[in-house]
């Protein structure tokens, strides 16, 4: 359709047809794709119409569908001239919440700077409810959600709307399996404990633009399927979409901002004790969010590391096939493929030269504490490999 529109514009220009447009008004401009931007600019040039672009770069969350945030943040530069007007008043969120959420999203210095103002005020706009995720995490999460729903009903009544926000649709499917919640027609959620509560579930993406009396964030785990999402896009997808590398998880940061700002009152966060999201740890540390002392704040060490080869951040991932904790360089694989299983000594994982299908990983001698390279096939009964190489202690890269 976009290509057809370009073709028709060329025909209109060739035939010297006059189009009676004075203004081209585009809403949600922060999510515009390059093809749509080029079409808009060309239409403006042909008609001499002014482009009115309305949007919020803090809520640019659709790169997977082709949007490019720089088309918004560099709008005046790309269009050639214009005037920037900022809408700074919000009436949904309290000033206390928007100060936290706005400060969080502006940790990315490439976002447009602004200070939002609200006439509403509310103490403790973000409430953390810590649960033990070490045993039966979904059961414990369901306990926590039920507790929060009870708190909301106690303060705001049964008719107040409650939005459960997950990072993925299956965040709710996992809760259904606890038999504490069930799906009703129209997308509503029934709580077995509070059957009259007005509960809805949405993903963070689906919740954009909507508002509810209170919000509960239900997936604040750190990991591949947590929040931020750490699933790698297919290399082919990366060729045709814009990837915001202004900081690690830049778009996920904006998505978390969207999730936090769906509430008219409070955001309740179900916080896993052992593996809390890096975003949650950042909120606690930077904005003094009250939290349970049992929350594992040291999990931040898993993602505060940088590659000793190229300096890019290392991402944490658990490999089920080998049962290994891995720290992997986030740089392009063609430029740097550093990977280690030991965040203390930082030795790269290598192919085993003896068995050729195993990998040399960092191991520690339990008797004297010496570290060495050992093959992953050591415990393989069919292809047992005892190859080993002594290593020096300390942060070092052995490539």
C-alpha positions in Angstrom: 0.0 0.0 0.0 2.8 2.4 0.9 4.6 1.5 -2.4 1.4 2.1 -4.3 1.0 5.5 -2.7 4.5 6.5 -3.7 3.7 5.4 -7.3 0.5 7.6 -7.3 2.4 10.5 -6.0 4.9 10.2 -8.8 2.0 10.2 -11.3 0.4 13.2 -9.6 3.7 15.1 -9.8 4.3 14.1 -13.4 0.8 15.2 -14.5 1.2 18.5 -12.5 -2.0 17.8 -10.5 -2.7 20.1 -7.5 -3.7 18.5 -4.3 -5.8 20.8 -1.9 -4.0 19.8 1.3 -2.8 22.5 3.7 -2.0 20.2 6.7 -0.9 16.6 7.1 -1.7 15.6 10.7 -0.1 12.4 12.0 -0.8 11.0 15.5 1.5 8.5 17.3 4.4 9.8 15.2 7.0 8.2 17.5 6.0 4.8 15.9 6.4 5.9 12.3 8.4 3.6 10.0 10.9 4.9 7.4 8.6 4.2 4.4 5.7 6.1 5.9 8.0 9.0 6.9 9.3 9.2 3.3 5.8 9.2 2.0 4.7 11.9 4.4 7.7 14.1 3.5 7.2 13.6 -0.2 3.5 14.5 0.0 4.4 17.6 2.0 6.9 18.6 -0.7 4.4 18.1 -3.5 1.5 19.9 -1.8 3.4 22.4 0.3 1.3 21.2 3.2 2.6 21.6 6.7 3.2 18.4 8.7 1.8 18.3 12.2 3.4 15.4 14.0 2.1 14.4 17.4 3.8 11.9 19.6 5.9 10.9 22.6 9.3 9.5 22.1 9.1 8.1 25.6 6.5 5.7 24.3 8.2 4.5 21.1 7.8 0.7 21.5 7.1 -0.8 18.0 10.5 -1.2 16.4 9.5 -4.9 15.7 6.9 -3.5 13.2 9.4 -1.1 11.6 9.2 2.1 13.6 12.4 4.2 13.9 12.5 6.5 16.9 15.1 8.7 15.3 12.5 9.9 12.8 10.8 11.5 15.8 13.8 12.7 17.8 15.4 14.2 14.7 12.2 15.4 13.2 13.2 19.1 12.7 16.5 18.1 11.3 15.0 15.6 8.8 12.1 17.8 7.8 14.4 20.8 7.3 12.6 23.3 9.5 9.8 23.5 12.1 8.7 24.3 15.6 8.7 22.0 18.6 5.9 22.3 21.1 5.9 20.3 24.3 2.8 19.0 26.0 4.0 18.9 29.7 0.8 18.3 31.6 -0.6 14.9 32.5 -3.8 14.2 34.3 -3.7 10.4 34.7 -0.6 9.9 36.9 0.3 11.5 40.2 3.3 13.9 40.2 5.1 11.4 42.4 4.7 8.6 39.9 5.6 10.6 36.8 8.7 12.0 38.5 9.9 8.4 39.0 8.8 7.1 35.6 10.1 10.2 33.8 13.4 10.0 35.5 13.7 6.3 34.7 13.0 6.7 31.0 15.3 9.7 30.7 18.3 7.7 32.0 18.6 7.2 28.2 20.1 10.6 27.3 19.0 10.2 23.7 15.3 10.7 24.7 13.9 14.2 24.4 14.2 16.0 27.8 11.0 17.2 29.4 9.5 17.7 32.9 5.9 16.5 33.2 3.5 18.2 35.6 0.4 16.7 37.2 -2.2 18.3 39.6 -2.5 14.9 41.4 -0.4 13.8 44.3 -0.1 10.4 46.0 2.3 9.0 48.5 4.1 5.8 47.7 2.9 5.5 44.0 5.0 2.4 43.5 4.5 -0.5 45.9 6.7 -3.6 45.8 5.4 -6.9 47.0 8.2 -9.4 47.3 7.6 -13.1 46.9 9.8 -16.2 47.1 10.4 -17.4 43.6 12.8 -20.2 44.6 10.1 -22.9 45.0 6.8 -23.0 43.0 7.2 -19.4 41.7 3.8 -19.3 40.0 2.0 -20.3 43.1 3.8 -17.7 45.1 3.2 -15.1 42.4 -0.5 -16.0 42.5 -0.5 -15.6 46.3 1.1 -12.1 45.9 -1.4 -11.0 43.2 -4.3 -12.1 45.4 -2.9 -10.2 48.3 -2.5 -7.0 46.2 -6.0 -7.3 44.8 -7.3 -7.5 48.4 -5.3 -4.4 49.3 -6.7 -2.5 46.3 -10.3 -3.5 47.0 -9.8 -2.5 50.7 -8.6 1.0 49.7 -10.6 1.7 46.4 -13.6 -0.7 46.5 -14.6 -3.6 44.4 -15.7 -1.5 41.4 -12.2 0.0 40.9 -10.5 -1.3 37.8 -7.4 -3.4 38.1 -5.0 -4.0 35.2 -2.6 -6.9 35.3 0.3 -6.2 33.0 2.7 -8.9 31.7 5.5 -8.7 29.3 4.0 -11.6 27.3 0.6 -13.1 26.9 1.8 -16.4 28.4 2.6 -14.6 31.7 -1.2 -14.9 32.4 -1.5 -18.4 30.9 1.0 -19.6 33.6 -1.2 -18.0 36.3 -4.2 -19.8 34.9 -2.5 -23.1 35.6 -2.6 -22.2 39.3 -6.4 -22.4 39.2 -6.6 -19.1 41.0 -7.6 -17.1 38.0 -9.6 -17.8 34.8 -10.4 -15.9 31.6 -13.9 -14.5 31.1 -15.4 -13.4 27.7 -14.2 -10.0 26.6 -10.7 -10.4 28.1 -11.7 -9.9 31.7 -10.1 -12.0 34.4 -11.9 -13.8 37.2 -10.2 -14.2 40.6 -11.5 -17.2 42.5 -10.8 -15.4 45.8 -12.3 -12.0 44.7 -14.9 -13.0 42.0 -16.4 -9.5 41.9 -13.2 -7.7 41.3 -12.9 -5.8 38.0 -9.7 -7.3 36.6 -8.2 -7.2 33.1 -5.0 -8.6 31.7 -2.9 -7.0 29.0 0.7 -7.1 27.8 2.6 -3.9 28.2 2.4 -3.3 24.4 -1.4 -3.8 24.4 -1.9 -1.5 27.4 -0.4 1.6 25.6 -2.9 4.5 25.6 -5.1 3.0 28.3 -5.7 3.9 31.9 -6.9 1.9 34.9 -7.5 2.8 38.6 -4.6 0.6 39.7 -1.9 -1.6 37.9 -0.1 -4.8 38.9 3.0 -5.7 37.1 3.3 -9.5 37.1 6.5 -10.3 35.3 9.4 -8.6 36.9 11.9 -11.5 36.5 15.4 -11.0 35.3 16.1 -13.4 32.4 15.5 -14.2 28.8 11.7 -14.2 29.1 11.6 -11.5 31.8 11.3 -7.7 31.7 13.4 -6.5 30.0 13.0 -9.2 27.3 16.3 -10.6 26.4 15.2 -12.7 23.4 17.6 -12.1 20.4 16.0 -11.0 17.1 16.7 -13.1 14.1 19.6 -11.6 12.1 17.3 -11.3 9.1 14.9 -9.2 11.1 17.7 -6.9 12.2 18.5 -6.2 8.5 15.0 -4.6 7.9 14.2 -3.0 11.3 15.8 -0.2 13.3 17.5 -1.3 16.5 17.9 1.4 19.1 21.4 0.9 20.6 21.5 4.2 22.4 21.8 2.2 25.6 21.2 -1.5 26.5 17.5 -2.4 26.3 16.5 1.1 25.2 13.1 0.1 23.8 12.4 -2.2 26.7 13.0 0.8 29.0 10.4 2.8 27.2 8.0 -0.2 27.3 8.5 -0.3 31.1 7.7 3.4 31.3 4.5 2.7 29.4 3.6 -0.1 31.8 4.2 2.1 34.9 2.1 5.0 33.6 -1.1 3.1 32.9 -2.3 3.6 36.4 -4.4 6.5 37.8 -3.3 5.7 41.3 -0.6 3.1 42.2 1.6 0.6 40.5 2.0 -2.6 42.4 5.0 -4.7 41.4 5.2 -8.4 42.2 8.9 -8.6 42.9 10.6 -12.1 42.8 13.0 -12.4 45.7 15.9 -14.2 44.0 15.8 -12.9 40.4 14.4 -9.4 40.3 14.5 -7.5 37.0 17.4 -5.1 36.5 14.7 -2.4 36.0 13.3 -3.1 39.4 16.8 -2.9 41.0 17.4 0.4 39.2 14.1 1.8 40.5 15.0 0.9 44.1 18.5 2.2 43.9 17.9 5.4 42.0 14.5 6.4 43.3 14.6 5.0 46.8 11.6 2.8 46.4 10.8 1.1 49.7 11.6 -2.6 49.4 12.0 -5.8 51.4 15.5 -6.5 52.7 15.2 -10.1 51.4 15.2 -8.9 47.8 18.3 -10.0 46.0 19.8 -6.7 45.1 23.1 -8.4 44.2 21.5 -9.8 41.0 22.6 -6.5 39.5 26.1 -8.0 39.3 24.9 -10.3 36.6 24.4 -7.5 34.2 26.9 -4.8 35.2 29.8 -6.5 33.5 31.5 -5.4 30.3 33.3 -7.4 27.7 37.1 -7.5 28.3 37.7 -7.6 24.6 35.5 -4.8 23.1 34.0 -3.1 26.2 30.3 -3.8 25.3 28.0 -4.9 28.1 27.8 -8.6 28.8 24.3 -10.1 29.0 23.5 -13.0 31.4 21.9 -16.2 30.0 21.4 -19.7 31.5 22.2 -22.5 29.0 20.0 -25.5 29.8 21.9 -27.8 27.5 25.1 -27.5 29.5 23.7 -26.3 32.8 25.9 -23.2 32.6 25.5 -19.6 33.6 26.9 -17.6 30.7 27.9 -14.0 30.2 27.8 -13.1 26.5 29.0 -10.0 24.7 26.2 -7.9 23.3 28.3 -6.6 20.4 27.6 -7.9 16.9 28.8 -11.5 16.7 30.9 -10.7 13.7 32.8 -8.1 15.7 33.1 -9.9 19.0 32.0 -13.4 20.1 33.3 -13.3 23.7 31.5 -15.6 26.1 32.4 -16.8 29.5 31.0 -19.0 32.2 32.9 -17.3 35.0 32.2 -13.6 35.7 35.1 -13.4 38.1 38.0 -14.6 36.0 36.6 -13.7 32.5 38.2 -16.4 30.4 36.7 -17.0 27.0 35.0 -20.3 26.2 37.0 -22.2 23.6 36.6 -25.3 21.4 38.2 -28.3 23.0 41.3 -29.2 20.8 41.2 -32.8 21.9 37.6 -34.1 21.4 36.6 -31.2 19.0 32.9 -31.3 19.9 33.3 -30.2 23.5 34.0 -26.7 25.0 36.7 -25.5 27.4 35.0 -23.7 30.3 36.4 -22.3 33.5 36.4 -24.8 36.4 37.7 -24.6 39.9 39.6 -27.2 41.9 37.5 -27.7 45.1 40.6 -28.7 47.1 43.0 -25.8 46.4 40.8 -23.3 44.6 42.9 -23.3 41.5 41.1 -22.5 38.2 41.6 -24.4 35.0 40.0 -25.0 31.6 38.1 -28.2 31.6 36.1 -29.8 28.8 32.3 -29.9 28.9 32.5 -33.6 27.8 34.2 -34.6 31.1 30.9 -36.1 32.4 29.8 -37.5 29.0 29.9 -41.3 29.4 30.1 -41.9 25.7 32.7 -39.2 24.8 34.4 -38.5 28.1 37.2 -36.0 27.7 39.7 -35.2 30.4 41.5 -32.4 28.6 42.5 -29.6 30.9 44.7 -26.5 30.9 45.8 -24.6 34.1 44.7 -20.9 34.2 45.9 -17.9 36.1 43.5 -16.3 38.5 42.3 -12.8 37.8 40.2 -11.0 35.2 41.8 -12.0 31.9 40.8 -13.0 28.4 42.3 -16.1 27.0 41.4 -16.0 23.3 
